[in-house]
């Protein structure tokens, strides 16, 4: 159910991209207390991106999940930002995170909805 999408203007090797996907998948499962078998993580590197008018390293992250704990988005933001900053060597003030609480009937998997 949880899906985390990371877009960055950083140039990363395929191995580094997979390392990041695995790491952030485990982190997301832990933070949300959901089985990692339901987590999908995507990383798009070398995306054309500016922030504050510069092309310094930056990232845009989307976290979508059913029953996203809206009262914990501050904690989620802190932990995800710290993780992404460390993995991708991006200053935390150059990372935006968008949270989205998906409705069960609007989230499909395995030919059905949740």
C-alpha positions in Angstrom: 0.0 0.0 0.0 2.6 2.6 0.8 4.4 4.0 -2.2 7.3 6.3 -1.9 8.6 8.1 -5.0 11.8 10.0 -4.9 12.9 12.3 -7.6 16.3 14.0 -7.5 18.6 15.9 -9.8 21.5 13.8 -8.5 23.4 11.5 -10.8 23.4 8.0 -9.2 24.7 4.7 -10.4 22.2 1.9 -10.8 23.7 0.1 -7.7 23.3 3.3 -5.6 19.7 3.7 -6.8 18.8 0.2 -5.8 20.6 0.6 -2.5 18.5 3.7 -1.8 15.2 2.0 -2.9 15.9 -0.9 -0.5 16.9 1.3 2.3 13.9 3.7 2.0 11.5 0.8 1.5 12.6 -0.7 4.9 12.5 2.7 6.6 9.0 3.4 5.2 7.7 0.1 6.4 9.1 0.7 9.8 7.8 4.2 10.2 4.3 3.3 9.1 4.3 -0.1 10.9 3.3 -1.9 7.7 4.7 -5.1 6.2 7.5 -4.2 3.7 5.9 -6.7 1.3 3.4 -4.0 0.6 5.8 -1.1 0.1 6.8 0.1 -3.3 9.8 2.5 -3.6 10.8 4.3 -6.8 13.8 6.5 -7.4 14.2 8.8 -10.4 17.7 10.2 -10.7 19.0 13.0 -12.9 15.6 14.7 -13.2 15.7 18.3 -14.4 15.1 20.2 -11.2 15.7 23.5 -9.6 15.0 24.7 -6.1 15.5 28.3 -4.9 16.6 29.1 -8.4 19.6 26.8 -8.3 20.4 23.3 -9.6 22.3 22.3 -6.3 21.3 18.8 -5.2 17.6 18.6 -4.3 14.9 16.0 -4.0 11.1 15.8 -4.2 9.4 12.9 -2.4 5.9 11.6 -2.5 4.6 9.3 0.2 1.2 7.8 -0.5 -0.5 5.2 1.8 -3.8 4.0 3.0 -4.5 5.1 6.5 -1.6 7.5 6.5 -1.3 8.8 10.1 -1.9 12.5 9.5 -1.0 13.3 13.1 2.5 11.8 12.5 3.4 13.7 9.3 5.9 15.9 11.2 7.7 12.8 12.5 7.5 11.1 9.1 8.9 14.3 7.5 11.8 14.4 10.0 12.7 10.7 9.6 12.4 10.5 5.8 14.2 13.8 5.3 17.1 12.6 7.5 17.2 9.2 5.6 17.1 10.8 2.2 19.6 13.4 3.1 22.1 10.8 4.3 21.5 8.4 1.4 21.7 11.0 -1.4 23.9 13.6 0.3 21.3 16.4 -0.1 21.0 19.2 2.4 17.7 18.7 4.3 16.5 22.2 3.4 16.5 21.1 -0.3 14.0 18.3 0.2 10.3 18.6 -0.2 8.0 15.8 0.9 4.3 15.5 -0.1 2.1 13.2 1.9 -1.1 11.7 0.5 -3.7 9.6 2.3 -5.2 7.2 -0.3 -8.7 5.9 0.0 -9.0 2.2 -0.1 -11.4 2.1 -3.1 -9.0 4.3 -5.1 -5.9 2.2 -4.5 -5.6 -1.0 -6.7 -3.4 -4.0 -6.4 -3.4 -7.5 -7.8 -6.5 -6.8 -9.9 -8.6 -5.5 -7.1 -8.8 -2.5 -4.7 -8.0 -2.5 -1.0 
